[in-house]
């Protein structure tokens, strides 16, 4: 079996597709469990996650200036800081500007949508980026 490694644009697209599908599935489940308003809150939580990861993925894999070796380390820092800032800003604006989001059900749906979408993206990356896989020759770890 030949194992192919997904890189660059493939990682970016795959991450966003996995998160989009997850956000819609969570939203659909929220619609069945709590109604349209709860489903929209869950979808918005997933969208916040997708927007933050779109920024980070662009910085890491697609930004043309980050192909230079000197900028690769700083691109990771920019990606993570941007992801955190985008996430916190969108949560703050959502909770401040939409009073209905301050209710228990809506806030729970918002957070569940965000965290389940986040987890789906992390699982997809772990399975497809091959950076967590170590190849060890027999006898190397023997003490």
ZIMO-V319280 format. One record per helix or strand of 3 or more residues. SS is the DSSP state (H for helix, E for strand). FROM is the first residue (numbers start at 1). TO is the last residue. If there is no record, write none. Layout:
ss={SS	SS}
from={FROM	FROM}
to={TO	TO}
This chain:
ss={H	H	H	H	H	H}
from={9	36	64	69	99	104}
to={34	62	67	97	102	128}
